[in-house]
Each structure stands twice: as C-alpha cells, then as structure tokens.
Amino acid sequence: MVNWLGFERRVAIRFLREGRMQTVLIIVGVAAGVAVVAYISALITGLQRNTLEKTLGAQAHVTVSARDDVVIPAREPAADTAVLVQTQPRVQRPRTIVNWQSLVPVLEAMPAVAAVSPMVAGAGLAQRGEASKSIALMGVDLDRYDRIVHLRSKVVQGEPRLGPGEGIIGRELADDLGVRVGDRISLVTGSITDSLRVTALVDLGVRELNRRTVIVPLRAAQSLVGLPGGATGIDLALVDVWAAKALATDLSQRFPYKVESWQEANSQLVSALNAQSVSTALIRGVVMVVVVLGIASVLVVSVVQKQREIGILRAIGATQGQMLRVFLLQGAIVGAVGSTLGVLLAVGLIKAFTTFVRGSDGLPLFAITLAPSLALGIAGIATVCGVLAAVAPARRAAALDPAQAIRL
C-alpha cells in the first residue's frame, strides 16, 4: 500500500510541477474563491450579530402581558333579525397580569429561559421648569432587568441605582430637559405627580428610546400608573434567541396571556436577516461551482497534454486504478493548498476591514472574526470539491489505451 501511495504521490506532484503555470493559476483561483466565501461568511455573520445585539440590547426576547380589552356582545342576534350596530374598540388601559407573582417562578424554572423580569409600563410627562417631554415610564427591579438588557453596561454617566425616589433616564431626554446626574425632575401620570432624582444616564443604542425612557423602581411605577402590586408585563431573556418564537407559541397555548417574541415585534428585521442568509448561501454555491469547473478544466487539459506519459506509465505496469488515483490526488492537492491560502487571504481581508473601515466615531463598524470551525469547514468543502472536480479527468486518464496514447 505504501508503495503505490508513494508512486501516485510522486507522479501527481511531477505532473503538477511540469504544468507550473496552470497549477499556479488554478491554486490562485481556488484561493480567491475560498477567500471570497470565508470573508463574505464572516462579514454577514458579524453584521447579523451586531444587528441582533443592537436590536435586542434594549428589549426582551419574549414579553408576556395581559390580553387587550375587547368588546363582547351581550348576545348573538337571531338569524332572521337585522341589527344595526356600531361597535367602537375599547380604550386600552394599563392592565396587570393576573397572578404574575406565581407565574414568575414557573417561567424561571424553564430550561430555555435565562432571566425573568416583571415590569410596569406606562406613559406620562417629565417636567423640569418650563420644559415638558412625553415619556415611556418603566418600573423594574434593577437586578432582574439588568439580566434582560444589561442596563448597567449602557450607563454613560452616574451610578445606576433605583432606590425610593430615584430613577434612570436616557441621555437625550436629559439634554432635552437640561438635567444632569443628581438633578430632580417631576413625573406626571394622569392626576399623579411625583418627584424623581436622576442617578444615571443611559444610552440604549436607539436615539428615540433615549429621548423618552424613564426607569424607576417597580413600586414607584405601580403607584404612578395606578396598579398597586401589579405588573403590566414580564420580560424574558432566553439562552438561544432564535428559540423565542417557539417558546412564545408554547406559552400562549399554556397560559391565558398575550405572548410576543422578538421575531414578531421585528418581523422586517427577521426578513432582512433571512434574505442575507439566502444571499450568502447563493454566493457560496456559485463560487464553489466556479472553483470546481476551474479545477476540472485544468485537469482535463493536463490529461490531454500528458497522454503520452500516461500511456508509458500504463505500459510499464501502472494500473487503471493507479492512474485514477493520480489525478484524484492532484485535485485534492490543488484544493487543499488553494483553500489554505484562501483562508489566510480571508484573515488578511478581515484584518484590513477592521483596521481601515471606521465609523464616524473612529471605531470599527462592527466586529468580524473568522471562527476556526467556519474556516475548517470552508477549507474542507473546497478540498472535497477539488477531488470531485478531478473525477471526470481521472476516469478519462484511466480509460486511455496505452498503445494509442504512446502513438499520439
């Protein structure tokens, strides 16, 4: 076995050396194809990860809330009775989740759930002097809510605390009201007015959220919204963000609540991510087809050019199987060497992107890394494609008649 392996390896390398220009060109072609596939894959993966981090950085993966108020008719009209009815939808008021205290430990016990945070949400006004801005009021337990959106990491000024009479606001809202950490603002919700001391300013990643977000202790929000002891929603963070839709469907079937996943709340984003994934798959497929055709064409030309040598080898005892394996080995060598160089080229392209492509703040637009598993997978596929591309030329070389090949 060692002898024929050595024979095939020597012949394959000899053939590749004799056609140096063809060999270099096809290796460069394979390297370019692998580099494009690896770079595009890493770029799209980094872009999607960055988009998800920014989108989900300020919201829960799954939200549980009370169902909307609906108008229920007193009775069904008779079949032969004409009824003229104008039904107006009910005004949606803040409603608490029934038995939310009992629901929280049930949700926390689920393996797919990483964190649970009850909250009270409402609308109001933030006032300071003559300035008045509409706000989205959020009452939370800081430790629980931090595990949902990592709020402490988004603090740009101050120390995040939510003691009695304290609150955290978005930095754009602070600019609009002209307040700094330690200043007081007034919160107005309906007929209730309360004073709040600002302990920290946060950047939630979206300017509009920063302009209207006010975060207060859960008990304070319950009083301001008029839901003592209540919770208008329960936020969930999951171990796997892509399991949110399935979990939301399961929870909505098990409990009489309104359950929404981040995919439902951001359907356009999900469609864009799916379109990116499909485009990336198409690019990979087209590039790999080009690589296969390039290797196959070069090896076909090699068989034509080396017919005499192939005939001599067959005449001195080389079997059809050996000649078949010679050209398969050539395809594997070209694929392996080209894919290795392609991965190195992709790493260089990624380094250039992160070094020279910067945002307006001077920082890289987003992080791009080529995972070792992705690099090995692409290199392995390219090598397999090289072997597959060599099948047709190898069979043609093995089928050559020694006598006819020598006479050519």
N, C-alpha and C positions, 0 to 999 in steps of 0.2 A: 504493500500500500504506500509506504514511504517513497519507494522508487518512482511509482507513477505520479504521485503527488509532486515530487521534485521535478520530474520530466515536464509535467503540464505547467508548473510554475515557471520553469526556465524558458519554455517555448513562448508562453504568454507574455512574459516580460521582454523577451527578444523581439517578438512581433511589435510590441508597443514602442520599443526603442527605435526600431527601424523606421517606423512612421512617426517620428518625433513631433513634426508639425501638427499632424492630425490628432495625435494623442494630447498635446498641449491645448489645442483648440477645444477639444471635447471636454477635457478636465476643467478648463476655464468656463465653458458653457454650463457644466454641471454645478460648478462652484457659484456661478452667478444665479442660477435657478434656485439653489438651496439657500443662498443668502437672501434672495427676494422673499422666499417663503418664510424663512425664520424671522426676518426683520418685520415683515408685514404682520405675522402672527404675534410677535412681541408687541408691536405698536398697537394693534387692535386690542390685545389683552390689557395693556396698560391704559389705553383710552377708556375701555369699558370699566375697568376697576376704578379709575379716577372719577368717571361719571357716576358710578354707583356710590362711591364714598361721599361725593358732594350731595347727591340726591338723598341718600339715606342718612347722611350725617345729621340732619335736622328733623328726622321723622322716624316713627316706629316701623318695624317690618309688618306688623299686624296690629290693627286697632279694633277694640271691642267697645261698642256703645249701645245705648238704648235705641230701640227702633223708633222711627219717625211717627209722629201723631198722624192718624188718618181719620177721615170722616166715615163712619159706618152707618149705613141706612137703618132706619128703625125697623122696617120690614120690607120684604120683597113685594113689589106691586103685582096685582093679579094679571094673568096673561092677556085678558081682554080689556084691560084698563089703560087708557092713555094718561100718562103723568108728565107734566112739565116741571122739571126740577133743575135748578141751577145750584150746583154744589161748589163751594169755594174751598180750596185747601186750607187746612188749619195752620195757624201761625206756629212755627216750631220754636218752642221754648226750651231752655236748659232742662234736661231730664236726667235723673240719676239712674244708674244701673241697679236693678233690684238685686239685693243680696250680693253686692260686689265684694264685701269683706269675705264671704265664703268662697267666692269664685277665684280670688287671687291665689290662695294656696293650691287649688286644683290646677290652675294654669302653670304655676311654678313647678309642679311635680311632673310635667310633661317633658320627656327627653329632648324634644326638639326646641324647647323654649330655654333661652339663655338668661333672660331677665324680664321682670314684670313690674310695671309702674302705674298705679292708679293716678288719675288726674282730674282736675276740674277745669273746664274751658268755658270762657265767656267773653263778651265784648264790653267795651267801656271807653272811657276817655282818660287820658293822662294830662294833667294840667300843672303848669308852673308859671305863676304870674299871668301874663296875657296870652301865653302860648297854650294851645289845646290840641291834642292829637288823638285820633281814634286808635285804639289798641286791641290786640288779642291777648286776653288775660289767661294765664296758665297757672294753676295751682298744683304743685307737685311736692313729693318727698325728694329732696335733693340727691340723697344717696341712691335711691332707686332710679330716678330719672337720669342720673349720670351714667348708669349702666346701659341705658337705652341709646342716648345720643352723645355720650362722652362730653357732657356740658363743661366740665372743668377744663378740658383741653382747649375750649373755644373762648376762654376768658382772655380779653386783651388788656384789661385794666381792673385793678381792685382784687378783692378776695371773695370767692363765691361762698356766700352764707345766706341762709334763709331762716333766720330767727324771726320771732314775732316783730312785726312792723318793718321787716326788711324785704328787699327784692332785687332782682337782677333784670336789666333791660338791655336791648340791642343798642349798639354803639351809634347807629344812625338816628334812633329815637332820642338818644342823649344829645346829639348835635342839634336836632330839631327843637328840643325843649331847652337847650342851653344848660344842661346839668353835668356835673362831674360826680365821681365816686364820693359818697358822703353827703351829697345834697338830698333834699327831700322833694317829692312830688306828690300831687293829690290824684287819687284814683276815684273815678265816678262811674258807678254802675247802677243805672236806674235811679232810685232815690237814696242810694247808699254812697257815702263819701268817706274815704279813708286816706290816711297819710302814709307814705312809704319812703323809707330811707334807702338810697341806692348803694348796694355793696359791691357791685361788679358790673362791668360792661362786657358783652359777648359779641362775637362775630359768628353767626350761624351759617355763613357761606352764601346766603342769598340776601341781597340788599333790602328787598321788601320785607323779609322776615325780621331783619334787624331794625326796620323802621317802625314795626308795630308790636314787637314781642315784649311782654312784661311777665316775668316769672316770680311768683310769690309762694309762700308756704301753702300747703294743701288746706289747712284750717282757715287761713285768711281768705282764700278763694271761695271756699264753701260759704262763708259769711257774705262776701261781696256779691256772689251770684245768687244767693238765697237758697242754697241747698245744704243746710246743716247736716253733716255726717254723710253727704252724698259724694258720688263720683260720676262725672259725665262720660268718662272713657277709661279704658285700661290699655296701656301701650305694651306691646310685646317685642322683644328682640330675640331673634332666632339664631341657632347655631349655623344653619345654612339659609342664607337669604332667599335662595331660589325655591325653598320649600314653603314659602309664605302662602302662596295661592292654595296649595293642597291643604295646609293647616287651616286656613280661613274657611274653606269649604267644609272641612270636618267640624269645626267649631260651630258654624252656623247651623249645621244639622243637629248638633247635640244640645245647643243652648238657644233660648228664645231671645237672642240679641242680634244686633247688626254687626257683622264682622267683615272687615275690609283689609285686603292685603295691599302691600305697596305696589304690586303689579297692577291692581285695579285702579289705584289712585294715580298711577303714572303710566297709563296704557300707551301713550305716544312714545314714551321713553323705551318701554319694552319692545315696541315695534321697531324702533330705530336700532336697538341692540341686536335684535334678531336679524335685521337687514344687514348689519355689519358682519355678523357671524356667517350669514349665507354668502356675502361677497368675499369674505376671506376664504371660505371653502372653495368657491369657484376659482379664485386666483391660485390657490394651491393646486387644484386639479389641472388647470390649464398649464401651469409652469411644469408640473411633473410630466404631463403628456409631451411637452416640448423637450424635456430632458430625455425621455425615453426615445423619442424619434431621433434626437441628435446622436445618442449613443448607437442606436440601431443603424443609422445611415453610415456612420464612420466604420462600424464593424463590417457592414456589408461591403463597403469599398475595400476594406482590409482583406476580406475573403477573396475578392476578385483579384487584388494585387498579389496575393500570396498563394494563388492556385498552384504554381509550380512547387513552391516549398511544401505546401500541404501534400501534393502528390508524392514528393520524395519521402516525406515522413511516413506516409501510408505505405510506400513501397518497402521501406526498411523495417516495417513491423508495427507502426503505430496503429492502434485500433480506431474504429469509428467513435467509440466511447471516449477515448483519449482526446481526439480532435474536438469532440463536442465539449468536453470539459475545458479545453484550452481557451476556447472563445467565451464560455461562460465565466471563466476566471478573469478574462480580460474585462468583461462587463463589470464584474464585482470590483476589480481593482480601480477602474475608472470611476465607478460610483462611490467607492469608499474614499479615495483621495479627493475627488471633487467635493463630496459632502463635508469632509473635514475642513478643507479650505473655505467652503461656503459658510460653515458655522463661524469660523474665525473672522471672515469678512462681515458677517452679520453682527458679531460682537463689536467690531470696529464702527459699523454704521450706527449702532445703538449708542456707543460712546460719543460719537460725533453729534448725534441728535441731542443728548443730554448736556453736552458741553456748549454747543453753539446756538441751539434753538431755545430762546428765553422768552418769558412773558414780559409784560410791561413793568412788573416789579423786579425784574432782573433774575428771577428764579426760574428753574426749568418748568416747562408747561405741566408735565406730569412725569412720574417715574416710569421708566421702561427697563425691564430686566428680561433676559433670555433664560428661562428656567432650564436647568440641566436635563430634566425629563423631556421637555419640548425639543431641545437641541438633539438629544439622542434619538428621539422618535423621528424627527425630520431626517437626520443622517441615516438612520436605519431604513426608512422608506426609500430614500434616494439610492442606497446601495441595492436594495431589492429591485428597484426599477432598473438599475444598471444590469442586473442579472437577467431580468425578464426581457430587456431590450436586446440582450445577446442571444436569446433562444433561437430566433429565426436565422441569424447569420451562422450560429453554431451548427444548426441542423443542416444548413446548406454546405458548410465546410465538411461535415462528417459524411455527407452523401456524395462527395466528389469521387469520381472513379480515378484511381491512381494513375493508370496508363494514360487516360485522356488529359489529366491535369499536367503530367510531365511533358506531354507533347505541345501544350499551349505555350 
